């Protein structure tokens, strides 16, 4: 599958959870359209809420390519990195996969630095692990994302308004 097809599938899936206009008084990102925050990405809101096509281009440029998702062999691992980076921030999305790899690693390459940067060591390590332990890696990424949401809600009770949605739409585990 060529990268354009992979990205289209990932973007389509992302739009399932982010593909609407939302304005909630407790949302620290302000109004969002297709998951693009008016507070954190004001340049995308100059002419009003971004369109779906603008969102497609934005996510491809700012997330898919910068996170090097096209170099991740497993589409589900790439998608989970992409989705968690969109929702939690690129550095946190990368840290989730680095921490997941380190937690599952039993032998082989050295432990990854949990620095939130997607470099050659992270790519090689997650590609190797995904060959034989794809489901475990994705589930561990989701577990790290879940911990992130719990921490947010515990530290700021106003964010509890979102926890059910986070768990219903953004944290899922591979079926048995």
N, C-alpha and C positions, 0 to 999 in steps of 0.2 A: 504494500500500500504506500503510495507516494505521500509526501508530507502534506500536500494541500488537502488530500482526502482525510488524513489523520487529524489535521487541524479543524477541518469542517466538522468532523464527528465530535471532537472535543468541544468546539464552540457551540454546536447544537445542544449538546448535553448541558453545558454551562447555562445556556439560555433557559433551560427547563427550570432552573432555580433562580436565575438572575434576570430573566427576560421580561421585566415589567417596571413601571414607574412606582417608586415607593417613597413615602414621606412619613416618617414616624418621629415623634418629638424626642424620643430617647436615642435615636440613631446619631452617633457622634460624627458620622460621615455626612449628615444632612440628607437632602433629597438624593435619591439614586435613580438612575435609569439604566437598565441593562447591567446593573451592578456597578456602574461608574458613579462615584461619589462627587457631588457638587463641591464639597469642602476640600477633598484631597486632589481632585482633578478639575479645577475651575476652568481651565483652558478648553475642556471638552464641553462646557456648558455656555460658552460665549453667546451662541445663537439659540439658547434654550436646551432642553434635554437632548442628549445625543440620540441619533437614530441607530437602528440595528446595524446598518452597514458601517457607520462610524465606530460602533462598538466592536464589530468584527475586525476592523483594521487596527483599532487601538489594542485589543487583546492580543492580536497576532504580533504586533510590533513590540509592545511593552511587556508582554508576559511570555508567550509561546517561544519567540525567538531569543529573548534575553535569558530565559531559563533553559534554553537549548533543548527544549522538548523534542525537537526533530531528531536529536541524537540519542534519545532514549528508545531502545528497541521495543519495550513493552508499552503498548498503547495505554493500558490501564494504569501503569505506574506514571507515565507521562501525564495522563489526564488527572490523576490524583494530585500530582505536583502542581499542575496548572490551576486546578480548581482551588486548592488550599492556598496557593499564592494569591489568587484573585481575592479570596475572601479574607485572608489573614495577613497578607503582605508577602512580597516575594522572598524576603529573607527568612521569614517564619516557614513558608512553604518548603524551602530548601532545607532548613533545619529539621523539619519533620521527617523528610526522607533520609537525611544523614543520621538522625537519632534512631530511626527505624532500622536502618542498615546496621548501625553499631550494636543495637540491642539483639539483632538476629545473628550477627556474625559469630561463628564458632571457630573458624580457622581461616587461613588465607591472607589476603592483603591486610595491611595495617588498618587500625581503626581510623575512621574518617574524622577530620576536624569538623566540629559542629559550628561552622562559621557563617552559615547562611549563604555561601557562595557556591555556585555550580561550576566547578572546574573539572579538569581531566580526571582527577582521582575519584571524585564523586560520581561522574558519569561512568567510568570503567567499573567501579564497585557496584553501583546499582544495576548496571546492565548484566554483570556477571551473576548477581544474586537473583535477578528477575528470571534468568533462564530456568532455574530449578525451583525457586521459592517465590514466584510472583505473587501468589495469593497472600502468603505470610507478609511479604513486604508491603503490599497495599493495605492490609489490615493493620499493620503496625503504623503506617503513615496516618491512617484514620484514627488510631488510638492516640497518637500524639496531637492530632487536631482536636480530638475530644477533650484531652487534658487542657489544651489552650482555652477552649470555650468554658470549661468549668472554672478555670482560674479567672477569666474575665468576669464571669457572673459572681464569683465569690468576692472579688476585689471591688466591684462596682454593682451594687444591687439594681441600679437602673437598667443594667444590661440583661437582667433576667427576663425582660420582655421578649428577648430574641432566642433564648436557649432552646425552646421547643422547636422552633423553625430551624435552628442550626442543626439539631440532631435529626430532625425529620428529613432535611434536604441536603445537608452537606457532609454528614458523617454516616457512612454506610459500610458494612462489612461484607466481604464476599460470602455468597451463600455456600452452605456445605454441599 
